Amino acid sequence: MRGEIGGLVDCFLPVCCAFCDTPLTSSTQPALCPACQNALAENKPAACPRCALPYPDYGGSDHLCGDCLQHPPPYRTVCALGIYEGPLRQAIHRFKYQQDFTLAAPLGHLLAAAVRRQGLLPDLILPVPLHPSRLRQRTFNQALLLARILGKQSSTPVARKLLRRLRPTPPQQGLSLDGRRHNLNRAFALSSPLDGESVLLVDDVMTSGATVAACAAVLLENGAQTVEVAILARAAKGT
């Protein structure tokens, strides 16, 4: 009977692609049509294996960027679903700024698949936190929504209150790399120490990497064994 009711619901209220509204033949996750799945998780160009910085030459190979060679970041690697442009950028903007929560699960499932492909097996998943004043303004933390989906997909605990943002920081946009780092100085802290866990830090977009680097440094200083990062999109240099 449950199956018959479900069939009637699908008939009169068909499941549609969360991105383009095309009717879907099944309700399995991610709720995206094949075209949008390919568009949002398209083949990535060569990138730095440490910070996921994309290179403009699509025919090149992965290699460490100059910044990671000269100043290795505290995190071990970054898993990015794609580049911060095109359909992926549009989806993130709808999710983050227009509160289109129908995109949370599809984007989270695609990111979880990318994390599995990269072989990341953390003991703990942490979202990059918002300051309480910013959270009240936005009403939700997009990194936490993604972290919960990754945690459910991998059966990994999500410690949503462990990493805290101590003070509201001005927007990072328009600041130099040194300015971004100074802006985030002493901005994060842990509510309790770790004991050698490997941590997966989750956020939506990574531009300079200053935010995740500040979070990773605090985690390592307080007992994390390793820190890896999972993001929806990595911005190209100069964006």
Secondary structure as UniProt FT lines:
FT   HELIX           2..12
FT   TURN            18..20
FT   HELIX           34..40
FT   TURN            49..51
FT   TURN            58..59
FT   HELIX           66..70
FT   STRAND          78..83
FT   HELIX           86..97
FT   HELIX           101..103
FT   HELIX           104..117
FT   TURN            118..119
FT   STRAND          124..127
FT   HELIX           132..138
FT   HELIX           142..154
FT   TURN            160..162
FT   STRAND          163..165
FT   TURN            173..174
FT   HELIX           177..183
FT   TURN            184..186
FT   STRAND          188..190
FT   STRAND          198..206
FT   HELIX           210..221
FT   TURN            222..223
FT   STRAND          226..234
FT   TURN            237..238
//
